[in-house]
Every structure is written in C-alpha cells, then in structure tokens.
Amino acid sequence: RMMRTLALLSAILVLGSAQDTHYCPDGWDVSEVGDEIECILLGGLYEKVTKADAAAICAAHEGWLVDMDEGHGGHKNNLIKRLISEKVGTNNPGNPGFNFEDQWWIGATCDGPHGEHNQGNWIWDHSNTSVTWFDFYDGEPNDWHHQNCLTYLKDQDIFGFGVYHWNDWSCDWVARYICERAPLSKKFVRLL
C-alpha cells in the first residue's frame, strides 16, 4: 500500500513538473487577449531612453516595442494602461494635467504630416502594418516640432492619479519603454 502511494505521488510530481504554465521570462507580464498569448515587459521607472534605444533594449530581450496590431487593440491597449498604472501608482502630486515626465514608448511611427484634424499615416513598427484605430487625447496628435513617434502619456489630477492615452512624441526625446515578445511556450497542460 505504501509503495502504491509513493508511486502515485511520484506520478503526480512528474505530471506537475511537466505542466508548462510559465509562458514568459521572469519579470515579464503575461498578456492573454483573445487567443493570443504575449509577454509584456515594462522598463524601470527611472529608465528613460530615446525610441531607438528603447527598440534596441527590446531587441536585446528578444522582443520589440509594444504594439496593438493583433486585432484586439482596444483590449490590449487597456491591459497595457492598467499595467502602467499599477507600476507607476501616483506620481508628481500637486501638478494636475499632462505629466510629460510620465510617458512610455509604443512601437508605431508616423510617415508624413499629421495633426489634430489629420491623424496621419501611423505604422506599427514590428509588423509594418497600418494603425487602424487610435487612443489619442483630445488635441492629439499635434505634430509639435515633428513628433513622429508614439507614447502613452499620463493626464493626472492634483493627487497624482490619472489615465493614460496616446501622444505623439519626438523619436529623439526620452520616455520609458514597454517591450513585447512571443511566449516561451504556448503549451499548457491541465491536471484533472
């Protein structure tokens, strides 16, 4: 009887160790939107880099700057905004309005002129496909001084709480980065 119990426990341990629920590397968040599983990495709060440097950092992590090109844009966009809000919390209280120190790169670039009344020809960098929906603030994009790249920007109240929406931003200015990558594995085994 004892041997049978040990054999059963061993079988459960073997099956349990074969269970692959770890989709993403350590420090990455799992994004499960629709049938897609992706890994999302938010850079550190004090890591502000140009868009080119952000793309290089993401490439070093076997990924790319985050995009919403899978057809689940609104859902994934809201997930990313929630992850950012959880990481940042409140910041810079006492200064309501746009917090230009709290921006995060998104992997899209505008080719040509754009502005408040002409959103422009935005392209997702990784897939080279057109951005087909937008989450800009009112009055954005404004192409102020040739802002051809895209960020999340926080609009906050006097206590430092706020919401994020898209903002056009100069590619040579700095922001925090958000990387995306494919999962390590899509295999998932459930024990009965």
C-alpha positions as CSV (number, residue, x, y, z in Angstrom):
1,R,0.0,0.0,0.0
2,M,2.9,2.4,0.8
3,M,4.6,1.7,-2.5
4,R,1.4,2.4,-4.4
5,T,1.0,5.7,-2.6
6,L,4.6,6.6,-3.4
7,A,4.2,5.7,-7.0
8,L,1.0,7.8,-7.2
9,L,2.8,10.8,-5.6
10,S,5.7,10.4,-8.0
11,A,3.4,10.3,-11.0
12,I,1.7,13.5,-9.8
13,L,5.0,15.2,-9.3
14,V,6.2,14.2,-12.8
15,L,3.0,15.5,-14.3
16,G,3.1,18.6,-12.2
17,S,6.6,19.4,-13.3
18,A,5.6,18.8,-16.9
19,Q,2.9,21.4,-16.6
20,D,4.1,24.4,-18.6
21,T,2.3,27.5,-17.3
22,H,5.3,29.7,-17.3
23,Y,4.9,31.5,-20.6
24,C,7.2,34.4,-20.1
25,P,10.7,35.1,-18.8
26,D,11.0,36.3,-15.2
27,G,9.9,39.9,-14.8
28,W,7.5,39.9,-17.8
29,D,3.7,40.0,-17.6
30,V,1.5,37.5,-19.4
31,S,-0.9,39.1,-21.8
32,E,-3.8,36.9,-22.7
33,V,-6.1,38.9,-25.0
34,G,-8.4,36.8,-27.2
35,D,-6.5,33.7,-28.3
36,E,-3.1,35.4,-28.2
37,I,-0.5,34.9,-25.5
38,E,2.2,37.5,-25.4
39,C,4.8,38.7,-22.9
40,I,5.0,42.3,-21.8
41,L,7.9,44.0,-20.1
42,L,7.7,47.5,-18.6
43,G,11.0,49.2,-18.1
44,G,12.0,50.7,-14.8
45,L,10.5,53.9,-13.6
46,Y,13.9,55.7,-13.9
47,E,14.9,54.2,-17.3
48,K,14.1,56.9,-19.9
49,V,15.6,56.5,-23.3
50,T,15.1,57.6,-26.9
51,K,12.8,55.4,-29.1
52,A,15.9,53.9,-30.9
53,D,17.4,53.0,-27.6
54,A,14.1,51.5,-26.4
55,A,13.9,49.4,-29.6
56,A,17.5,48.2,-29.0
57,I,16.7,47.3,-25.4
58,C,13.6,45.3,-26.5
59,A,15.6,43.6,-29.2
60,A,18.2,42.5,-26.6
61,H,15.3,40.9,-24.8
62,E,14.3,39.1,-28.0
63,G,11.3,41.4,-28.4
64,W,10.1,44.7,-29.9
65,L,8.3,47.8,-28.7
66,V,4.7,47.1,-27.7
67,D,2.1,47.4,-30.4
68,M,-1.6,46.7,-30.8
69,D,-1.6,45.0,-34.3
70,E,-3.3,41.7,-33.4
71,G,-6.9,42.8,-33.9
72,H,-7.5,43.1,-30.2
73,G,-6.2,46.7,-30.0
74,G,-8.7,48.1,-27.5
75,H,-8.5,45.2,-25.1
76,K,-4.7,45.0,-25.2
77,N,-4.4,48.8,-25.0
78,N,-6.5,48.8,-21.8
79,L,-4.3,46.0,-20.4
80,I,-1.1,47.9,-21.1
81,K,-2.6,51.1,-19.5
82,R,-3.6,49.0,-16.4
83,L,-0.1,47.5,-16.1
84,I,1.5,51.0,-16.4
85,S,-0.9,52.5,-13.8
86,E,-0.2,49.6,-11.4
87,K,3.6,50.1,-11.8
88,V,3.6,53.9,-11.5
89,G,0.8,54.5,-9.0
90,T,0.6,58.1,-8.1
91,N,3.4,60.4,-9.1
92,N,4.1,64.2,-9.1
93,P,1.2,65.2,-6.9
94,G,0.2,68.8,-6.9
95,N,0.7,69.2,-10.6
96,P,-2.6,68.3,-12.4
97,G,-2.7,67.9,-16.2
98,F,-0.4,66.2,-18.7
99,N,2.6,64.7,-17.0
100,F,5.2,64.8,-19.8
101,E,7.7,63.1,-17.4
102,D,5.4,60.0,-17.4
103,Q,5.5,58.7,-20.9
104,W,6.0,55.2,-22.3
105,W,7.1,54.3,-25.8
106,I,4.7,52.4,-28.2
107,G,6.1,50.8,-31.3
108,A,4.5,53.0,-34.0
109,T,5.8,55.7,-36.3
110,C,4.0,58.3,-38.4
111,D,5.1,58.8,-42.0
112,G,4.3,62.3,-43.1
113,P,2.2,65.2,-41.8
114,H,-0.4,64.7,-39.1
115,G,-2.2,66.8,-36.6
116,E,-5.4,67.3,-34.6
117,H,-7.6,67.1,-37.7
118,N,-5.5,64.6,-39.7
119,Q,-4.3,61.6,-37.6
120,G,-1.7,60.8,-40.3
121,N,-0.3,57.6,-41.6
122,W,0.8,55.7,-38.5
123,I,2.5,52.3,-39.0
124,W,3.2,49.6,-36.4
125,D,7.0,49.2,-36.4
126,H,7.2,45.4,-35.8
127,S,4.6,44.2,-38.3
128,N,4.8,47.2,-40.7
129,T,1.0,47.4,-40.8
130,S,-1.2,50.4,-40.6
131,V,-2.6,51.6,-37.3
132,T,-6.3,51.3,-37.8
133,W,-7.7,52.7,-34.6
134,F,-6.4,55.3,-32.2
135,D,-6.5,56.3,-28.5
136,F,-5.2,59.8,-28.7
137,Y,-6.1,62.6,-26.2
138,D,-8.2,65.4,-27.5
139,G,-6.0,67.8,-29.4
140,E,-3.6,65.0,-30.3
141,P,-1.7,64.2,-32.4
142,N,-0.4,67.7,-32.9
143,D,3.0,67.1,-34.6
144,W,4.6,69.8,-32.4
145,H,8.2,70.0,-33.6
146,H,7.9,67.0,-35.8
147,Q,6.6,64.4,-33.3
148,N,6.6,61.2,-35.4
149,C,6.7,58.6,-32.6
150,L,4.0,57.4,-30.2
151,T,3.8,57.2,-26.4
152,Y,1.4,56.7,-23.6
153,L,1.1,60.0,-21.7
154,K,-0.5,60.4,-18.2
155,D,-3.1,63.1,-17.6
156,Q,-3.4,63.3,-13.8
157,D,-5.4,65.0,-11.1
158,I,-3.9,67.1,-8.3
159,F,-3.3,64.0,-6.2
160,G,-1.2,62.3,-9.0
161,F,-3.9,59.8,-10.1
162,G,-4.7,59.7,-13.7
163,V,-5.3,58.0,-17.0
164,Y,-3.0,57.2,-20.0
165,H,-3.8,57.8,-23.6
166,W,-1.7,58.2,-26.8
167,N,0.5,61.2,-27.5
168,D,2.7,61.9,-30.5
169,W,6.3,62.5,-29.3
170,S,9.6,63.2,-30.9
171,C,11.6,60.0,-31.5
172,D,14.7,61.7,-30.2
173,W,13.2,62.7,-26.8
174,V,13.1,60.2,-23.9
175,A,10.4,58.1,-22.4
176,R,10.2,54.7,-20.6
177,Y,9.9,51.6,-22.7
178,I,7.4,48.7,-23.0
179,C,8.6,45.6,-24.7
180,E,6.6,42.7,-26.2
181,R,7.7,39.3,-27.2
182,A,6.3,35.9,-28.1
183,P,5.8,33.5,-25.3
184,L,8.4,31.0,-24.4
185,S,5.8,28.2,-24.9
186,K,2.2,28.1,-25.8
187,K,1.8,24.6,-24.5
188,F,-0.5,24.3,-21.4
189,V,-1.3,21.0,-19.7
190,R,-4.0,20.9,-17.1
191,L,-4.1,18.2,-14.4
192,L,-7.6,16.6,-13.8
